[in-house]
C-alpha cells in the first residue's frame, strides 16, 4: 500500500488499516514499517465484527484478530468493493484496488 499511496490518492482512495492491536502497538508497527497512512486500533473489535472479519483465536497465544480484507467505501459509507481472504499472506494487489476504484460510481 505504502509504495502506491500517490496512485491511490490520485484515484481518490485514502488507505486506512484497522487491527485489534493496541494504539501503541499500531503506532510502533507503523513507525517500524514506515507507513504514512492511518493504522487504527479496534481493540474491542467492534468495527472488525461489524464487517464480519473477526478470526477468533487465530492470533498469537489464541488472541482474536482481524481476517485479511480490503474494502472500498464511498463518501456515504457504502461498501462498493471488497476482497476477503482467509490467509493473512494473501492481499489484493494495488492494481486490483485501483481497477475496482475506477469502476465505482
C-alpha positions, -999 to 999 in steps of 0.1 A, spaced: 0 0 0 27 24 10 45 22 -23 13 31 -42 0 59 -20 4 85 -47 -16 64 -71 -43 57 -45 -47 93 -36 -49 104 -72 -78 79 -76 -95 94 -45 -86 65 -22 -74 70 14 -59 38 27 -67 30 63 -58 -1 82 -76 -14 112 -64 -41 137 -71 -54 172 -36 -42 183 -34 -15 210 -28 21 198 8 17 210 13 -15 190 -3 1 159 19 32 163 51 11 167 42 -11 137 35 20 115 68 35 125 88 3 120 72 -4 86 73 32 75 36 35 70 23 70 65 -14 61 61 -35 56 93 -33 24 112 -62 24 136 -67 3 168 -100 -15 172 -91 -32 205 -126 -44 212 -130 -55 175 -163 -36 172 -157 -24 136 -140 -57 128 -171 -76 139 -194 -52 121 -177 -62 88 -177 -99 98 -139 -101 98 -132 -115 133 -109 -145 131 -114 -159 166 -82 -174 182 -61 -170 151 -36 -146 166 -6 -151 188 -15 -170 220 -50 -176 207 -58 -139 205 -87 -128 182 -75 -110 152 -90 -94 121 -93 -116 90 -75 -100 60 -97 -79 38 -97 -48 17 -127 -25 11 -135 5 -10 -161 26 8 -176 56 -8 -181 90 8 -216 79 21 -201 49 39 -214 23 13 -191 -6 6 -186 -6 -32 -159 -33 -34 -144 -59 -11 -117 -85 -12 -118 -112 15 -94 -139 22 -87 -165 49 -50 -163 45 -32 -133 61 -4 -136 35 -29 -131 6 -39 -95 -1 -54 -76 -30 -27 -62 -53 -27 -25 -57 -37 -28 -93 -68 -47 -83 -78 -20 -59 -72 8 -84 -91 -11 -111 -120 -15 -87 -119 22 -78 -121 32 -114 -154 13 -118 -170 28 -88 -199 52 -94 
